[in-house]
Amino acid sequence: MTTTLPAYDEVVARYEPVIGLETHVELGTNTKMWCGCPTDFGGEPNTRVCPVCLGLPGSLPVANKAAIEATIRIGLALNCSIAEWCRFARKNYFYPDMPKNFQISQYDEPLCFDGYLDVEVNGELVRIGIERVHLEEDTGKTLHVGGATGRIHGATESLVDYNRAGIPLVEIVTKPIPGTGALAPEIARAYVAELRDVVRSLGVSDVRMEEGSLRCDVNTSLNLPGEEWGTRTETKNVNSLRSVERAVRSEMLRQASVLDAGGRIVQETRHFHEDTGDTTSGRSKETATDYRYFPEPDLVPLAPDTAWVAELKAALPELPRLRRKRIQQDWGLSDLDMESVVNAGAVELIEATVAAGATPAAARKWWLGELSRRANETGVELADVGATPAQVAELQGLVDAGKLNDKLARAVLEGVVAGEGSPTEIMTNRNLEVVSDTGALTAAVDEAIAANPDIADKIRSGKVAAAGALVGAVMKTTRGQADAKTVRELILERLGAA
Ligand SMILES: [Zn+2]
């Protein structure tokens, strides 16, 4: 069944969206939430398990202090209040990847609550309310094999791997966000991007969306102006920033077409499809009562010491948005230039390159120019392109010292990215250094003069500007390695025009 979707402009002219985001962050602790099993990614299936994370009878959980500390720090960075006393709760549901048949989570007593995160969209600050930040445990993974799609339908076997079961997971829930109008998709994206930067700055998770250590569920509803908020749907596990934006937009269009036709929105979870950019119906959404929450009887309540919380608060790093503002000023960049640096994921790289001795302008030129182009071509993150900030600073040092011109520097950088060594080594090994030695250049200059008698005459008669053509000829025969300034001086000198 295909329906023609209304135009986005028409939808936002007629309906008001309300969005909300639930984000799960897998913490980078060394051990799991309730046991001492290691958390590192990629072990043989079911090798990082013990009676506790397998939920065997008689085993008892013990809370991981590092995970509690990380959660409190996230809460503080999001301007939340920290509970002086709270409890974990059992969330009962039956999934094969949940060995205990319940998840230890938090329900009505989250560790952190009532905060906010300011995000910038088109130069405007938007304050996103944070409802809660709570701590829970991750599930294992189910793998359906034998079918075409990797889904359970058509599969011949289903395999479970409990290595991930019990890894600490922080859930960050926004308050409903009304009033965003046409900007709803962009604001959703900007929030997740800012949240990712905040969590990364705290060093508590690697927050890689593509690896699932940051996962996002997007709630969307539409209502007519002046009327109550509409029924919301929850689009699950949207795994890139671009998809967050697309998922909100696509749900707004779909819901508008249902409402336009006189239909009702069903409260349900929906799946986002990367390939088509639309969502399809998942399961009807459970309500809290379906989970039969009750306080976890195997754990003592959690009462973080206020002095400890104050200490954690005092030690928070500079938050990304404020840090970006400071850097923008230090580097003298316009809003637009700073935006391109941020979008390229180059803030830290440029910062480190400047720390290694380059000017901000030079550092920015390499990372946003040659290296960004390369990263795009090879489909890797800028940080993984193969050049380090120290190498880029060294390269620029060689340019500043007159040993490399722009073209030669690009050739050296190619060698750096290919892993041939340091810029200085590559310059020497590949014999790429600028030749400014007069003796070595005179022959090439004389050759160019002899080959271009008309131009030489013009210069002799005082048309010094014509020297450019001869400089070009010398650069060609020296494969771009001649020092252009020296060549020009030599030409003028030999033609008596100096
Ligand atoms: Zn374990």
Residues whose N, C-alpha, C, O or C-beta is under 5 A from the ligand:
A	BS01	ZN	C35 G36 C37 R48 V49 C50 V52 C53
